[in-house]
Amino acid sequence: MTDAERRRTDGPEPRKKGPQKPTLLYAGPPDEWLRWQKALEAALAARGLEARLVPHPAAAPGTELQPDEIDVILYAPTGPVSDFSPFSRLRAVFSLWAGVEKIVANPTLEVPLTRMVDEGLRQGMAEYVTGHVLRYHLDLDRHIFGQDGLWRHDLVPPLARDRQVAILGMGALGQAVAAMLRPIGFRLLGWSRRPKSVDGVAMHHGAAGLAAVLGAAEIAVALLPATPETENLLDATRLSLARPGLRLINAGRGSLIDEAALIAALDEGRIGHATLDVFRTEPLPPDHPFWRHPRVTVTPHIAAETRPETAAEVVADNLARLIAGRPLLHLVDRAAGY
Ligand code: NAP
């Protein structure tokens, strides 16, 4: 890890000690409160941490919210809090989601923001992507949907070692995907914002790096965050750089893709197929052309879900850091937007 990466991950210098028995406000999805409560209580107890857990009234009707008693907010964009200004003694906001585009520019948020990086998200994303990469690699659809009596013995797939797979976005999730694909043997290409090295992955950055990666890969996986810089990254120009027939998996954010340009490239066969898990509008409207396009598979934002049982461990670790005055894990770089 470089110094710059360490600063981004672990925050700046140690800060002053936090309250010894902090109050955490659960402002995640209201219907998940009881599951979170159980997981958080277990994770806090396992560390010998004392904390007061309070649900937002949206999650536990009848409870009263005292904003001036809250030290930490557990936040999700599907939860009830979007104005942080009433929380006068707030020390930090822990996002329960990995993607923070809905909160990162919030002007009422004046305390450190962390995002979710945990074993459940990493494993879930790695399994989802590996499944879809193998589907493309083995051309499974040709056999599943082609049971027509013809013996096509010529359809022998190459070995994974002869298949180039690109991962656009080599952060926590991109690296988890690489770690699962690598032992299968795929030739991996990676693309990130800053130069970095990752074992077993030919890494690239910058515009020239993206052109090289797209030109070489037969399967590309997008795992980038939604930021002003990544908006419409895969537009008509970038898609035209892709190796003909590229199979694309987008499990990052819908905003990475210029939808009209993708549909045009799919219609012409320049992009062979797309598996899309994330969309500009979610749920994807029933009349959206992606649903009925023969070269698109839609999955309903299920690639990686935050699971309280694993995520609570990270919340508790960061709470322990806050109490001890140690730098928080997984701090969001608000200027970069992720
Ligand atoms: P992360 O650790 O912050 O990694 C982000 C990666 O994207 C880093 O490698 C970063 O480069 C790269 N990047 C950012 N901006 C870039 C740019 N302009 N050009 C090139 N590369 C750029 O995030 P993560 O935990 O891996 O999560 C990635 C995204 O997955 C989240 O933001 C979220 O949107 C999405 N997600 C989706 C699901 C789902 O269910 N579909 C679930 C969880 C998360 P550096 O390494 O140089 O910083």
Boltz pocket constraint, residues with backbone or C-beta under 6 A from the ligand:
constraints:
  - pocket:
      binder: B
      contacts: [[A, 98], [A, 99], [A, 100], [A, 116], [A, 117], [A, 121], [A, 168], [A, 169], [A, 170], [A, 171], [A, 172], [A, 173], [A, 174], [A, 191], [A, 192], [A, 193], [A, 194], [A, 195], [A, 196], [A, 223], [A, 224], [A, 225], [A, 226], [A, 227], [A, 229], [A, 230], [A, 250], [A, 251], [A, 252], [A, 253], [A, 277], [A, 278], [A, 301], [A, 302], [A, 303], [A, 304], [A, 305], [A, 338]]
      max_distance: 6.0
